[in-house]
Amino acid sequence: MILAGLWMGLSGTVSFAASPKYYVELPYEDVNGKLVVEAKVEGISGKFVFDTGAPFYISYPLSQKISSEQTGHQGIIDAGGNHVQVEKTMVESLHLGPSESGLMFVNVPARIIPQGNIVEQLGVDGIIGCDIMPDAVVRMDSRRHVIIITDDIAPFKINMRNRMKMSVNGQNIPFVEVNLGKGVIETPMFDSGSAAFYELCEETAEKYLQAGAFELIAKGYGSAGIGIGGTAAVMERKRMKISDLRLGTGKFHNVVTETIQGSMSRFGSGILAYGVVTLDFGNGAFYYEPFEAGKVVNLYKPTWNIDISYDNGHVVVAGIWDEELAKRVQLGDVIKAIDGTAVPEVNLREALRNGLLKIKKSKAKLTVQSKDGKEYQVKITRK
């Protein structure tokens, strides 16, 4: 429930007096594509990922600080397709914005992220989702690095040409229609917890590849990322190019995307690099305002024929996109050097916050160590 100033309502709902107004700006830090904001839970300050694709979570350490009581369990499927059991609890208060004003949510149902989870290594105390604000207007502006939560869309003076119908699921996660060209219409979720621009579920990818709507760039296999339940399962994957993608008045060409686990595709925070997103939950409207109206943005980017990840202090091979390379390289092999320069050990927090290797050239020679301790060299390319 939201308390705007002194207005109060019933537990578990959002209730306002006659015509209250609230407007709160939350500055955010972009941490490797995650939008991190500050908030207070029962008076304790912390940092939280603002994630439109998830409900409200608190970390296990934070749950211990506030002495939260377990109210049950819930099975979830995380972003990597992993099935996880989490504890549920009730948070007495969640405060967003300046101490003297801001928004106060009371008696907020929350889930507890399991102890020692990877989310803790990101340096945050939980995840703030939109399930706690079913009637609010939420605006994300990357030019100002701010998230605005209010009850009135009028001050933004949005051109109604940028309005699209928005639906939500039971956790208030937003879905909006997107035109993928050649008659392909899909309704992905908007998941600001993902750093990607656009990711396709396997079912959609396979269906429309067969229809010739997308261009297949490469086939590969490996993990499609990390969620609350850990690393996503290894799967066969597809990398493809969408020639013409339209999100309302936003026009994008040559979008390179990859398939992910799960039954639904998603936009991630990557779309914020090209426009402002406003979610009007009360009126079921999604607004996307391109920074440069009418401009067609070419999103083609060369991609490597391997993916990398982190494992126990090492940079490892997490995905392979080349048949010849797959004959020599195994998932989990450790990358020891790049063009003769040793790759230092990294910690998980550093990897999550800053990413891993950044190779500026389009070709590189890797020194790789296999699971039996033997070292070998392979050449990788980006195209």
Residue pairs with C-beta under 8 A, 6 or more apart in sequence:
1 8
1 9
1 10
1 11
1 12
1 13
1 14
1 15
1 105
1 106
1 107
1 108
2 9
2 14
2 15
2 16
2 22
2 103
2 104
2 105
2 132
2 133
2 136
3 9
3 103
3 104
3 105
3 106
4 16
4 20
4 21
4 22
4 103
4 151
5 20
5 22
5 101
7 15
7 16
7 17
7 20
8 15
8 106
9 15
9 16
11 106
11 107
12 107
12 109
14 133
14 134
14 135
14 136
16 151
20 151
21 150
21 151
21 152
22 103
22 149
22 150
22 151
23 148
23 149
23 150
23 152
23 155
24 96
24 97
24 98
24 101
24 102
24 103
24 148
24 149
24 150
25 97
25 146
25 147
25 148
26 37
26 38
26 50
26 96
26 97
26 146
26 147
26 148
26 149
27 37
27 38
27 145
27 146
28 35
28 36
28 37
28 50
28 145
28 146
28 147
29 35
29 36
29 37
29 145
30 36
30 142
30 145
30 269
31 122
31 123
31 352
31 353
32 195
32 352
32 353
32 354
32 355
33 194
33 195
33 196
33 268
33 269
33 270
34 49
34 51
34 122
34 193
34 195
34 269
35 49
35 50
35 51
35 140
35 147
35 192
35 269
36 47
36 48
36 49
36 50
36 124
37 47
37 48
37 50
37 96
37 128
37 147
38 45
38 46
38 47
38 48
39 45
39 46
39 47
39 48
39 94
39 95
39 96
39 128
40 46
40 93
40 94
40 95
40 99
41 58
41 62
41 66
41 91
41 93
41 94
41 95
41 125
41 126
42 66
42 91
42 92
42 93
43 93
44 62
44 65
44 66
46 62
46 124
46 125
46 126
47 123
47 124
47 125
48 124
48 125
48 126
48 127
48 128
49 119
49 122
49 124
49 126
49 127
49 128
49 193
50 128
50 147
50 192
51 127
51 128
51 129
51 191
51 192
51 193
52 129
52 130
52 138
52 173
52 174
52 189
52 190
52 191
52 192
52 193
52 279
53 79
53 129
53 173
53 189
53 190
53 191
53 192
53 193
53 194
53 266
54 127
54 129
54 171
54 173
54 191
54 193
55 111
55 127
55 129
55 131
55 171
56 91
56 94
56 108
56 109
56 110
56 111
56 126
56 127
56 128
56 129
56 131
56 132
57 86
57 110
57 111
57 112
57 113
57 119
57 126
57 127
57 129
57 228
58 66
58 68
58 89
58 91
58 110
58 111
58 112
58 113
58 125
58 126
59 112
59 113
59 117
59 119
59 120
59 124
59 125
59 126
60 112
60 113
60 114
60 115
60 116
60 117
60 120
61 120
61 125
62 125
62 126
63 87
63 89
63 112
66 91
66 92
68 89
68 90
68 91
68 110
68 112
69 89
69 90
70 87
70 88
70 89
70 112
71 88
71 89
71 90
71 109
72 87
72 88
73 85
73 86
73 87
73 88
74 85
74 86
74 88
74 111
75 83
75 84
75 85
76 83
76 84
76 85
76 86
76 111
76 228
77 83
77 84
77 262
78 84
78 227
78 228
78 229
79 191
79 193
79 194
79 225
79 227
79 228
79 232
79 262
80 223
80 224
80 225
80 226
80 227
80 229
80 230
80 231
80 232
80 233
80 261
81 224
81 227
81 232
81 233
81 261
81 262
82 227
82 228
82 229
82 230
82 232
82 233
83 229
84 114
84 228
84 229
86 111
86 112
86 113
86 114
86 228
87 111
87 112
88 109
88 110
88 111
88 112
89 109
89 110
89 111
89 112
90 107
90 108
90 109
90 110
91 107
91 108
91 109
91 110
92 106
92 107
93 104
93 105
93 106
93 108
94 104
94 105
94 106
94 108
94 128
94 132
95 102
95 103
95 104
95 105
96 102
96 103
96 105
96 128
96 149
97 103
97 149
103 149
105 132
108 132
110 126
113 119
113 120
113 126
113 127
113 228
114 228
117 228
118 226
118 228
118 230
118 348
118 352
119 126
119 127
119 228
121 348
121 349
121 352
122 349
122 352
122 353
123 349
123 353
127 193
129 171
129 172
129 173
130 136
130 138
130 172
130 173
130 174
130 279
130 281
131 171
131 172
131 173
133 149
133 172
133 281
134 168
134 172
134 281
134 282
135 151
135 281
135 282
136 149
136 150
136 151
136 281
136 282
137 148
137 149
137 150
137 151
137 152
137 153
137 278
137 279
137 280
137 281
137 282
138 147
138 148
138 149
138 278
138 279
138 281
139 147
139 148
139 149
139 150
139 156
139 276
139 277
139 278
139 279
140 147
140 148
140 192
140 272
140 276
140 277
140 278
141 147
141 148
141 272
141 276
142 272
142 273
142 276
143 276
143 291
151 282
153 278
153 280
153 283
153 285
153 287
156 278
158 278
158 287
158 289
159 289
161 248
161 249
162 248
162 249
162 287
162 288
162 289
163 248
163 285
163 286
163 287
164 176
164 177
164 247
164 248
164 285
164 286
164 287
164 288
165 176
165 177
165 284
165 285
165 286
166 174
166 175
166 176
166 279
166 280
166 281
166 284
166 285
166 286
167 174
167 175
167 176
167 187
167 284
168 174
168 175
168 281
168 284
169 175
169 189
172 281
173 189
173 190
173 191
174 189
174 190
174 279
174 281
174 286
175 187
175 188
175 189
175 190
176 187
176 188
176 190
176 247
176 267
176 286
177 185
177 186
177 187
178 185
178 186
178 187
178 188
178 198
178 245
178 246
178 247
178 267
179 185
179 244
179 245
179 246
179 247
180 186
180 208
180 213
180 214
180 242
180 244
180 245
181 213
181 242
181 243
181 244
181 245
181 246
182 208
182 211
182 212
182 213
182 243
182 244
183 213
184 208
184 211
184 213
186 204
186 265
188 198
188 264
188 265
188 266
188 267
189 264
189 265
189 266
189 267
190 266
190 267
190 271
190 277
190 279
190 286
191 266
191 267
191 268
192 268
192 269
192 272
193 268
193 269
194 266
194 267
194 268
194 269
194 270
195 268
195 269
195 270
196 257
196 266
196 267
196 268
196 270
197 255
197 257
197 267
197 268
197 270
197 271
197 273
197 299
198 242
198 245
198 255
198 257
198 265
198 266
198 267
198 268
198 270
198 271
199 257
199 258
199 259
199 260
199 265
199 266
199 268
200 240
200 257
200 258
200 259
200 260
200 265
201 259
201 260
201 262
201 263
201 264
201 265
202 235
202 238
202 259
202 260
202 261
203 263
204 265
205 214
205 238
205 240
205 259
206 238
208 214
209 216
209 238
209 240
214 240
214 241
214 242
214 243
215 240
215 241
215 243
216 238
216 239
216 240
217 239
217 240
217 241
217 256
217 303
218 238
218 239
218 303
218 305
218 321
218 322
219 236
219 237
219 238
219 239
219 321
220 236
220 237
220 238
220 239
220 307
220 319
220 320
220 321
220 322
221 234
221 235
221 236
221 237
221 319
221 320
221 326
221 331
222 234
222 235
222 237
222 307
222 317
222 318
222 319
222 320
222 331
223 231
223 232
223 233
223 234
223 235
223 307
223 309
223 318
223 319
223 331
224 232
224 235
224 237
224 258
224 259
224 260
224 261
225 231
225 232
225 260
226 232
226 309
231 309
232 260
232 261
233 261
234 331
235 261
237 258
237 259
237 319
238 258
238 259
239 256
239 257
239 258
239 303
239 321
240 256
240 257
240 258
241 254
241 255
241 256
241 257
241 300
242 252
242 254
242 255
242 257
243 253
243 254
244 251
244 252
244 253
245 251
245 252
245 253
245 255
246 252
247 267
247 271
247 288
248 286
248 287
248 288
249 288
249 289
249 290
249 293
249 294
250 271
250 274
250 275
250 288
250 290
250 297
251 290
251 294
251 295
251 296
251 297
252 274
252 296
252 297
252 298
252 299
253 296
253 297
253 298
253 299
253 300
254 298
254 299
254 300
255 299
255 300
256 299
256 300
256 301
256 303
260 266
271 277
271 288
274 290
274 291
274 297
275 288
275 289
275 290
275 291
276 287
276 288
276 289
276 291
277 286
277 287
277 288
278 286
278 287
278 289
279 285
279 286
279 287
280 286
280 287
290 297
302 362
302 382
302 383
303 321
303 382
303 383
304 321
304 359
304 380
304 381
304 382
305 320
305 321
305 322
305 325
305 380
305 381
305 382
306 317
306 319
306 320
306 321
306 322
306 325
306 329
306 380
307 317
307 318
307 319
307 320
307 321
308 315
308 316
308 317
308 318
308 335
308 356
308 357
309 315
309 316
309 317
309 318
309 356
310 316
310 346
310 348
310 351
310 352
310 356
311 332
311 334
313 345
313 346
313 347
314 334
314 335
314 345
314 346
315 334
315 335
315 343
315 346
315 356
315 357
316 331
316 332
316 333
316 334
316 335
317 329
317 330
317 331
317 332
317 333
317 335
317 368
318 331
319 331
320 326
320 329
320 331
325 378
325 380
328 376
328 378
329 368
329 378
330 370
330 371
332 371
333 368
333 369
333 370
333 371
334 368
334 369
335 343
335 357
335 366
335 367
335 368
336 342
336 343
336 367
336 368
336 369
336 375
337 343
337 366
337 367
338 357
338 359
338 364
338 365
338 366
338 367
339 364
339 365
340 365
340 367
343 357
346 356
359 382
361 382
362 381
362 382
362 383
363 379
363 380
363 381
363 382
364 379
364 380
365 377
365 378
365 379
365 380
366 377
366 378
366 379
366 380
367 375
367 376
367 377
368 375
368 376
368 377
368 378
369 375
370 376
